[in-house]
Structures are given as C-alpha cells and as structure tokens.
Amino acid sequence: MRIVVDLDGTICELRQENQSYADVVPLEGAIEALHQLRMEGHSIIIHTARNMRTCGGNVGKVGANVGMVTYQWLERHAVPYDEIVFGKPYGDIYIDDLGYRYLNWDDTLDAIRERRE
C-alpha cells in the first residue's frame, strides 16, 4: 500500500510559536510505526502543509523556507519515507474518502492492517 502520512501533529508535535521546525519532537511511537510499515512492504509518503498559509500557497516559496530544515529533521530522527510532498493546501478541516483520523500509532497500525486484508 501507498500510505500518505501528515507530518505535523502526526509524525512530530505541532510547532509552537517562536519554535523552529528543527526543534519539534517526534510523537511517541511515530517513527517506530513508520519503520514497521516499511518492513511490512508499504511505501511511505509524507505530505505536509508547512508554511502553505504563510507563503500564500506558493509551493516554491514553501520549499525555500522549510524544505531544508524538514529534510534535515527527517534525517536526524531517522524517519523512513519514500517520498515527501510539500504543498498540501492549508485547511481547517480535510474531508477525504480515504482518510483515517489519527489518534495514536497503535490504533493507526491496526486500522492499516485491517484495511489491507
């Protein structure tokens, strides 16, 4: 399966005001869960809306502003992924027929395994 995972609030904590994206902390169990999914043969695509509102939806500006710090953070924390997509439109709510509401990584892994069967 190709599993698309949001970055902020799912893999790492949400950035606080006056905090750098370099300093956010991984959420408990996130990196281990992504490694498990990769070991099970899934592809991991990270999708992020970082700076989309700030940059007025300009993906080029987003990449210039937060691309490097994001790649460095993923490497520093050994986050496994196959692709990263900058440019998820900023929204207050996302409606999607394939969505899964993240609450914690144990339940998320169970839901993925159930959907796979």
C-alpha positions, -999 to 999 in steps of 0.1 A, spaced: 0 0 0 10 36 -5 4 53 28 3 91 29 11 105 63 8 141 75 40 154 92 30 179 118 7 166 145 11 130 132 48 123 130 60 152 151 45 176 176 30 208 162 54 237 162 48 262 189 50 300 183 87 311 183 99 275 179 119 263 149 108 233 129 142 219 136 133 217 173 99 199 172 99 165 189 87 132 173 54 119 186 56 88 207 56 57 186 56 75 152 90 67 139 88 31 151 54 27 134 67 41 101 97 16 103 72 -12 109 51 -2 79 82 -1 57 92 -36 70 57 -48 60 63 -36 25 44 -3 24 55 29 7 55 59 30 47 93 15 49 123 38 26 151 30 28 185 46 11 219 47 41 235 64 42 272 55 14 269 29 -7 296 46 24 318 53 36 315 17 1 321 2 1 286 -14 33 291 -33 50 257 -32 83 271 -44 85 296 -15 75 268 9 104 247 -3 128 276 0 115 284 35 112 250 51 124 224 27 159 220 40 150 221 77 123 195 71 147 171 52 173 176 79 148 169 107 136 137 90 172 125 86 183 134 121 154 114 135 158 85 111 122 88 97 117 63 69 99 76 38 98 71 1 85 105 -9 78 138 6 52 162 -8 52 199 1 21 217 -9 -8 202 9 -33 230 8 -37 247 42 -72 240 56 -91 240 89 -107 206 81 -99 179 55 -126 158 40 -114 127 22 -129 93 14 -96 75 22 -89 94 54 -81 79 87 -83 100 118 -50 97 137 -53 93 174 -23 72 182 1 49 164 -11 16 178 -47 22 166 -34 35 133 -13 4 126 -43 -18 135 -65 2 111 -40 -1 82 -37 -39 88 -75 -43 88 -78 -22 56 -51 -43 39 -69 -76 45 
